[in-house]
Amino acid sequence: MTNYLRALYYLYRMLRRAYWPQDKLVAYQNKNLRRIVEHAYESVPLYHQKFSEAGIKPRDIKTVEDLDKVPIVQKNEMRQRFHEAISKEFDVGHLKELHTSGSTGKPLFFYVSQAEDEFRKAKHLRANISCGQKPGDNWVTITSPLHFAETTRLQRALGIYASTPVSVFDDISTQVSVIEKLRPDVLDGYSNSLLLLAKEVEKRGIETIRPRFVIGGAELIDPSSREYIEQVFHVPFYDQYATVEMERMAWQCPEKTGYHIDADSVVMQFVDAEGEAVAPGERGETVCTSLFNYAMPFIRYAVGDICVAADDPECACGRTFPLMKIVEGRTDSLVVLPGGFALAPFAFIAAMMTFKFYDSIELFRVIQRREDLLVFKLLMKQQEVNMRVVEQELLAHLRSVLNLQSSNVAFEVEFVDDIPLDNTGKFSIVVSELN
Ligand SMILES: [Zn+2]
């Protein structure tokens, strides 16, 4: 059973660490890094082997900078060798099993101890509290039923930081009716589900859903859609970045300078194809080292996302946690075209936003049907537009802004009546039909 008091104690300490002086934070991070590296080397066969193959010992990793010496672990390797990835110091029978959604492949199963699970819950709350959430707030989360059990019975009984879930698979009018009754102070959910909700709320002229702020995450959304959500609810929208393995990792504070990285519990690095750190402001594959997962450590673990390192190191809020810029999408949703030219999902969002009929488009999805064929599915708003003109203009626009004039990639446009959610309840902007 969850030790709720311990979770609150973790939370109390966590909230203070976000304001620690820089040198104290760095020392704390390095101390915890040395501990987890030593632990992984001594008790986790997978890491022992990786360290040995690279010719390194735990004493070679004294600071975050030394982490570059450690080979990167891919999700696939972790999945295939997960029995070797669990620490011998833990009895699997006493651990909690979790898994990733497997939206674009097989899920990764992993294990956390009871204390680690409580730490994760506290970590989840820190970001929300930093944006102004209070203990007794009505907190409503639009999510997949898979996550309904995450709020414990004790939390519900006490009514403290207890989230009420609403299924993302319910039709939108049901969601609106349920949420209207729940009267949320904090409205939370996948970014695209919040967008659909905002559209329905505006369409029906509903004035009774008045949260103090909205929290989104888990998927890409364009800046104008965020602004739209803010306008409909007359409140700020804060974006958060999490993975199932490491829970909440980076989040916007009310200043929205960037995303504060949870530096006391994760070391986040952004690397290029050679594994070298990218420069500030550049995009890179995100490689994470968890400082709290002891049952199944994650060291130099490629989480499968592309992020942009911050070029602005400080935030006016006074929190010292370092910043990152944005999440650009998942590495496995990169569209790789003939000749190896790759486009991140965010490139399509940026391209569509500058399209002159963008305001007439309700939703879109890009399907890579063949290596050299991209199909743009468009769900249009109910207004009079000439489909033929939209199609021709879009084809020319895409070729120009995606810089593919001389490429032999073909584009097609399909007008559709519906673009369904993924089976995880999230909404992928890019879907590959290639093997
Ligand atoms: Zn801040």
Boltz pocket constraint, residues with backbone or C-beta under 6 A from the ligand:
constraints:
  - pocket:
      binder: B
      contacts: [[A, 253], [A, 254], [A, 255], [A, 256], [A, 257], [A, 260], [A, 315], [A, 316], [A, 317], [A, 318], [A, 319]]
      max_distance: 6.0
